[in-house]
Amino acid sequence: MEMDQIIETGVAHTAAAHIVRHSTTRGREELTVVWSTRTHLCDPIDDIGQHAKVTLAADVVPVLWEHGGVGWEPPGTQCPVDGRYLAPTCEVVRGHAEPAQVEALAQLVAERADAMVAADRARIRRELRRWINLTSEVDEDLPRLDTMGEPGVGVDAGGVLVAWAYDPHGAMDDGCLVDMIEVREDD
């Protein structure tokens, strides 16, 4: 069996490899695969943080399966909450692509991944806005933001309702997310 060869893409948050796979219709097939290393989330209507996510490492070639003899793609991960399948952002071309083509493919993959990240963050902001709207209708004492250890709705020092959640695409420290997305009642 031939070894997969990780190659440079020149584009942040992407990785690539020259690989060889056995096609059911073509036999031995040389391929170039380019994938995003950004986290991809299932697109739930609500329930932040409870759905599936996929993150591909830069040094591990994604598993690929031959799709009906016409192309190669990564299998999806099934979300345990809503049953949808979530596939990583990936491009596969036949042959061992030259560096310029790899970089162009990586740009496409990065643009699609960036669009997914922006959509995820917008969806989370909408859900946080919904949390504020629901909380503003309830007459109860809310925690101060500076005492909260988990995402939710609290009150800042000025008495303004603020909903927050961890940014699933943000920085991590010792395996824990540390960046937050925040929506304020007065925004």
N, C-alpha and C positions, 0 to 999 in steps of 0.2 A: 504494500500500500504506500502510495506517495504521501509525503507530509505536506500539510497546509503551510503556506508561507505568508505570514503577516507582512503587509507592505504599508508604506507611508501614504497618507491622503493629502496632507498639507491643509486640512480643514478641521477646525476645532469640533470636538464632540462626535467625531466619526472615526471609523476604523475600516480596514480593508484587508483582503487576503486573496492570493492566487490559490485555487484549490483544484482538485481533480475528484470527480464523482462518477459513479457508474449510472448511465441512463438506461432505462428499460428499452428505449427505441434507438439510441445512438451508440451504446457501448460506453467506452471511456470518454469522458468529456471534461475538458479544461474550462474552468469558470473563474470569473472574478466576482467577488461579493464585497459590497460596501454597505456598512450598517451604521446606525446611530448608536451612540453610547449613552444617550439621554434616556431618562425614565419615561415610559409611556403608560398612561393610565386608562382604565376603562372609562367610558363617558357616562357616568350615572346621572340621573336626574337630580338626586340629592344624596345624602348620607356620605359626606366627605370622609375619605380615608378608609372606607370599608370595602372598596372594590379592588379588582386585580390590577397589578402593575407588572411591567416587563422592563428589565434593564439588562442590556447586553454589555459584557465587559469588552474592553479594547483588545485584549489578548486571547480571546476565545472565539473561534469562528462559529457563527450560529449554525444550528442544525438546519439543513435544507431538505425539502422533499420535492420530487418531480411532480409537477402539476399537469396531469393529463398528457404527458409526453411533449408539451409545448413550452415549458419553462420551469424554473426552479423558484421556490419561495420558502420562507421559514414557516413552521407550523405556528398556530396561535396558542395562547394560553387561555383557558376558559375561566371566566370570572365566577367565583363561588357564590356571588350574590345574585346576579341577574342572568347568568348563563351565556352571555355574549363571549365571542372569541376576540382576543386582542393579539394582534401580530406586530412584531417590531418593524420599525421603518428600515427598509433594506432594499437594495438594488442588486440584481444578479445579471451579468452579461456573459455570453459564451466567449471563450478564449481568455487568455491572460492579457488584460488591457494594459496599454502603455500608461506611464505616469500622468500625462495630460488628461486622458480619458478617466482615469481613476479620480483625479481631482475634480473633474466636471461632475462625475457621478456623486462624489462626496458633497459637492455644493448642493445638488438636488436633494440628497438625503438630509443634509443639515437644514435646508429651507423647509422641508416638510416637517422635520422634527421641531424646529422653532415655531412653526404654525401650530403644531399640537400643544406645545408648552404654553403658548399664548392663549389658546382655546381652553386649556385646563385651568389656567389662572383666572380667566374671565368667568368660567363656570363656578369656580370656588368663590369669587367675589359676589356673584349672583346669589349663591347659597348663603353666604355670610349676610348679605343684605336681607334675605328672607328671615334669617335668625333674628336680626335686629327688629324687623317688622313684627314678628311673633312676640318677641320679648317686650316690646314697647306697649303691647296690649295687656300684659300681665302686671299686676301690682304686687311685686315682691322685692325683697332686698337682694341686690346683686353684688357679687364680690368686686373688690377693687382690682383693677388690671394687674397691679404690681404684686398681688397675692395669688394670682391664678397660675397653676402649674399645667393645666390642660386647656386645649382650645375650648372656646365658648364665647359667651357674652358677659362683659363686665362693665364697670364704670371707671372712667379715668379720673384724675384729680379734679377736673373741672365739672364733673357730674355728667359727662357725655357718654352715651352708650357706645361701646366698641365691641365688635365681634372679630375674633381672630382664629386662624388655623395655621398649622405648619404648612409651609410651601413645599410640596412634594418634589419640586425641582430645585430646591435651594441647597445651601451648603449643609454638610454633615460634619459632626464632631463626635468622634468615638462611636460611629454607627447610628447616631441620633440626628434627626433633622433639627436645625437651629434657626433657619430663616422662617419668617412668618408673613402671612398675608393678612392685612388688617382693613376693616371697613368701619367707618365712623358714622354715627347717626347723623351728624351735621355735614357729611360730604354730599 
